[in-house]
Amino acid sequence: MKTQKEYISSRKNPLIQQVRRLLSSRKERESSGLFVSDGTKLLEEAIRWEGKLTTVIHTENISPNLPETVREVIVPDEIMEYISPMSTPQGALFLCRLPEKTEFVPQPGMLILDGIQDPGNLGTILRTADALDVPVVLLPGCADPYSHKVVRSSMGAIFRTPVMEADFETVKAACQKAGIPLAVTALQTDAKDIRTVPISKMAVVIGSEGQGVCEKVMNACTEYLIIPMNPRCESLNAAIAASIVMWQMKNDKE
């Protein structure tokens, strides 16, 4: 039987205050095992892909078709404006359980992200990886994949494809044991064109635009790769570079 709808009109309500803490603090998300996202489109994706919904908060003009187990809370527009991270709220905001952490399993044709801190870039990479079915692992120092900005820019990919996180020593040891070469995109003189190597058999590291790949990771890689581009251009946006690498991984398998 569907739980009765609740109505909240106070900013001091514990749920409303919890939402604000979850939106602003990774520590709060990890300690509570919950994260928050917003918008009607993402809510539809979370419902469709069984995104471990626990609570949906919405305004009167929204009528979501929710699973029976989900807590449904209705709030006035001013409360939605108070808790929503969007400048123009869509009228729906929801809480999901964080997925359980799993052991890192290396795979050929995998993308490793080092220091991708921009939420828009990370979300775009996860969205592209989901579309191309490329495994992605995040090293420490990347943005929180369950921050509302990353979830939004992933356009629901976060609900469809679990995000792997691991420290580099674990990744390196597992790849070595599995016989998967570690490669990195870098502007080295001996870097090889990604079209000329069996990239689908490698685990490829992508670093941030500002800092690139850290020295420890760079030194552990056995292959240096370069994306062919106009000589007058020195670099690409991290999300674009990652997308090109993933596209080549898929082409290399065919």
C-alpha positions as CSV (number, residue, x, y, z in Angstrom):
1,M,0.0,0.0,0.0
2,K,1.3,3.4,-1.0
3,T,2.4,5.5,2.0
4,Q,0.3,8.6,2.5
5,K,1.8,11.9,1.2
6,E,3.4,14.2,3.6
7,Y,3.3,18.0,3.6
8,I,6.1,20.2,4.9
9,S,6.0,24.0,5.0
10,S,8.8,24.8,7.5
11,R,12.4,25.5,6.6
12,K,13.4,24.1,10.0
13,N,12.0,20.7,9.2
14,P,14.7,18.0,9.7
15,L,14.3,16.6,6.2
16,I,14.7,20.1,4.7
17,Q,17.8,20.7,6.7
18,Q,19.2,17.3,5.8
19,V,18.7,18.1,2.1
20,R,20.7,21.3,2.4
21,R,23.5,19.4,4.2
22,L,23.6,16.7,1.6
23,L,23.8,19.2,-1.3
24,S,26.7,21.0,0.3
25,S,28.9,18.3,1.9
26,R,30.5,15.2,0.5
27,K,31.2,14.1,4.0
28,E,27.5,14.3,4.8
29,R,26.7,12.2,1.8
30,E,29.2,9.5,2.6
31,S,28.3,9.4,6.3
32,S,24.5,9.2,5.6
33,G,24.8,7.0,2.5
34,L,22.5,9.3,0.6
35,F,22.8,11.9,-2.2
36,V,20.5,14.4,-3.7
37,S,19.5,15.3,-7.2
38,D,17.0,17.6,-8.7
39,G,14.7,18.0,-11.7
40,T,11.8,16.1,-13.2
41,K,13.9,14.5,-16.0
42,L,16.5,13.1,-13.7
43,L,13.7,11.9,-11.4
44,E,12.2,9.9,-14.3
45,E,15.6,8.4,-15.0
46,A,16.0,7.4,-11.3
47,I,12.6,5.7,-11.3
48,R,13.2,4.0,-14.7
49,W,16.6,2.6,-13.8
50,E,15.8,1.9,-10.1
51,G,18.1,4.5,-8.8
52,K,17.6,3.5,-5.1
53,L,15.1,6.3,-4.5
54,T,14.3,6.8,-0.8
55,T,12.5,10.2,-0.8
56,V,10.9,12.5,-3.4
57,I,10.1,16.2,-2.5
58,H,8.0,18.1,-5.0
59,T,5.6,20.9,-5.4
60,E,1.8,20.6,-5.8
61,N,2.0,21.0,-9.6
62,I,4.2,17.9,-10.0
63,S,2.6,14.4,-10.0
64,P,5.3,11.8,-10.1
65,N,4.4,8.1,-10.4
66,L,6.5,6.7,-7.6
67,P,7.2,3.2,-6.3
68,E,5.3,2.3,-3.2
69,T,8.4,2.2,-1.1
70,V,9.4,5.8,-1.7
71,R,8.6,8.6,0.8
72,E,6.6,11.4,-0.9
73,V,6.7,14.9,0.5
74,I,4.9,17.9,-0.9
75,V,6.3,21.4,-0.2
76,P,5.2,25.0,-1.2
77,D,7.2,26.8,-3.9
78,E,9.1,28.9,-1.4
79,I,10.5,25.7,0.3
80,M,11.5,24.2,-3.1
81,E,13.3,27.5,-3.9
82,Y,15.0,27.3,-0.5
83,I,16.4,23.8,-1.0
84,S,16.9,23.5,-4.8
85,P,20.4,24.1,-6.1
86,M,18.9,25.3,-9.4
87,S,18.3,29.0,-10.0
88,T,14.9,28.0,-11.6
89,P,13.7,24.9,-9.8
90,Q,11.7,22.4,-11.8
91,G,9.6,21.5,-8.8
92,A,11.1,18.1,-7.9
93,L,14.1,17.1,-5.8
94,F,14.9,13.6,-4.6
95,L,17.2,11.5,-2.3
96,C,18.8,8.2,-3.3
97,R,21.0,5.7,-1.5
98,L,24.6,5.6,-2.5
99,P,25.6,2.3,-4.1
100,E,27.7,-0.1,-2.1
101,K,31.4,0.1,-2.8
102,T,32.7,-2.8,-4.8
103,E,36.2,-4.3,-5.3
104,F,38.0,-2.8,-8.3
105,V,38.2,-5.2,-11.2
106,P,40.5,-4.2,-14.1
107,Q,39.2,-4.4,-17.6
108,P,41.0,-3.8,-21.0
109,G,39.5,-0.7,-22.7
110,M,39.0,1.1,-19.4
111,L,39.3,4.8,-18.6
112,I,41.1,6.0,-15.5
113,L,40.4,9.5,-14.4
114,D,43.1,11.4,-12.4
115,G,42.2,14.8,-10.8
116,I,39.1,15.5,-12.9
117,Q,37.6,18.1,-10.5
118,D,35.2,20.0,-12.7
119,P,31.7,18.5,-12.1
120,G,30.6,19.3,-15.6
121,N,33.6,17.5,-17.2
122,L,33.2,14.5,-14.9
123,G,29.5,14.2,-15.6
124,T,30.0,14.5,-19.3
125,I,32.7,11.8,-19.2
126,L,30.4,9.5,-17.3
127,R,27.5,10.2,-19.7
128,T,29.8,9.4,-22.7
129,A,31.2,6.3,-21.0
130,D,27.6,5.0,-20.4
131,A,26.7,5.6,-24.1
132,L,29.8,3.8,-25.3
133,D,29.9,1.1,-22.6
134,V,33.4,2.0,-21.4
135,P,34.3,1.2,-17.8
136,V,35.5,4.2,-15.8
137,V,37.4,4.3,-12.5
138,L,38.0,7.5,-10.5
139,L,41.2,8.0,-8.6
140,P,41.3,10.1,-5.4
141,G,41.2,13.8,-6.2
142,C,38.3,13.6,-8.7
143,A,35.1,15.4,-8.0
144,D,32.4,13.5,-6.1
145,P,30.4,11.6,-8.7
146,Y,27.4,11.9,-6.5
147,S,27.4,15.7,-6.1
148,H,24.3,17.2,-7.6
149,K,26.3,19.0,-10.4
150,V,27.9,15.7,-11.5
151,V,24.7,13.8,-11.4
152,R,22.9,16.5,-13.4
153,S,25.6,16.7,-16.1
154,S,25.7,12.9,-16.3
155,M,22.0,13.1,-17.5
156,G,21.1,10.0,-15.6
157,A,24.1,7.9,-16.4
158,I,24.9,7.7,-12.7
159,F,21.8,5.6,-12.3
160,R,22.5,3.3,-15.1
161,T,26.2,2.6,-14.7
162,P,27.9,2.3,-11.3
163,V,30.9,4.4,-10.7
164,M,34.1,2.7,-9.7
165,E,36.6,4.4,-7.3
166,A,40.0,3.1,-6.3
167,D,43.4,4.4,-5.2
168,F,46.2,4.2,-7.8
169,E,48.2,1.5,-6.1
170,T,45.2,-0.8,-6.2
171,V,44.6,0.0,-9.9
172,K,48.2,-0.4,-10.8
173,A,48.6,-3.8,-9.1
174,A,45.4,-5.1,-10.5
175,C,46.2,-4.1,-14.0
176,Q,49.7,-5.5,-13.8
177,K,48.3,-8.8,-12.5
178,A,45.7,-8.9,-15.3
179,G,48.4,-8.0,-18.0
180,I,46.6,-4.8,-18.9
181,P,49.1,-2.0,-20.0
182,L,48.7,1.3,-18.3
183,A,48.7,4.2,-20.8
184,V,48.4,7.9,-20.5
185,T,47.5,10.8,-22.8
186,A,50.5,13.1,-22.7
187,L,52.5,15.5,-24.8
188,Q,55.6,13.4,-24.8
189,T,58.0,13.3,-27.8
190,D,57.7,9.5,-27.9
191,A,53.8,9.5,-27.6
192,K,52.0,7.3,-30.1
193,D,48.9,8.3,-32.1
194,I,45.9,6.6,-30.5
195,R,44.9,5.3,-33.9
196,T,48.1,3.3,-34.2
197,V,48.0,1.3,-31.0
198,P,45.7,-1.4,-29.6
199,I,44.0,1.0,-27.3
200,S,41.1,-1.3,-26.5
201,K,43.5,-3.6,-24.7
202,M,44.8,-0.8,-22.4
203,A,43.7,1.1,-19.4
204,V,44.1,4.8,-20.4
205,V,44.6,7.6,-17.9
206,I,43.1,11.0,-18.5
207,G,44.2,14.0,-16.3
208,S,42.7,17.4,-15.7
209,E,43.4,20.3,-18.1
210,G,45.1,22.4,-15.4
211,Q,47.4,19.9,-13.7
212,G,47.4,17.0,-16.2
213,V,48.3,13.5,-14.8
214,C,50.2,13.5,-11.6
215,E,53.9,12.4,-11.6
216,K,53.3,9.1,-9.7
217,V,50.7,8.0,-12.2
218,M,52.7,9.2,-15.2
219,N,55.8,7.3,-14.1
220,A,53.9,4.1,-13.7
221,C,52.5,4.1,-17.2
222,T,54.2,2.1,-19.9
223,E,52.6,3.7,-22.9
224,Y,52.3,7.4,-23.9
225,L,49.5,8.3,-26.2
226,I,48.5,11.5,-28.1
227,I,45.3,12.5,-29.8
228,P,46.1,13.9,-33.3
229,M,45.2,17.5,-33.6
230,N,46.1,20.7,-35.3
231,P,49.8,21.5,-34.4
232,R,48.8,25.0,-33.2
233,C,46.6,23.5,-30.5
234,E,48.3,22.2,-27.4
235,S,45.4,20.5,-25.5
236,L,41.8,19.6,-25.4
237,N,39.1,19.9,-22.7
238,A,39.4,16.8,-20.5
239,A,35.8,15.6,-21.3
240,I,36.5,16.0,-25.0
241,A,39.8,14.2,-24.8
242,A,38.2,11.4,-22.8
243,S,35.4,11.1,-25.4
244,I,37.8,10.8,-28.3
245,V,39.8,8.1,-26.4
246,M,36.6,6.2,-25.6
247,W,35.4,6.4,-29.2
248,Q,38.8,5.1,-30.4
249,M,38.6,2.2,-27.9
250,K,35.2,1.2,-29.4
251,N,36.6,1.5,-33.0
252,D,39.7,-0.5,-32.1
253,K,37.5,-3.5,-31.0
254,E,35.7,-3.7,-34.3
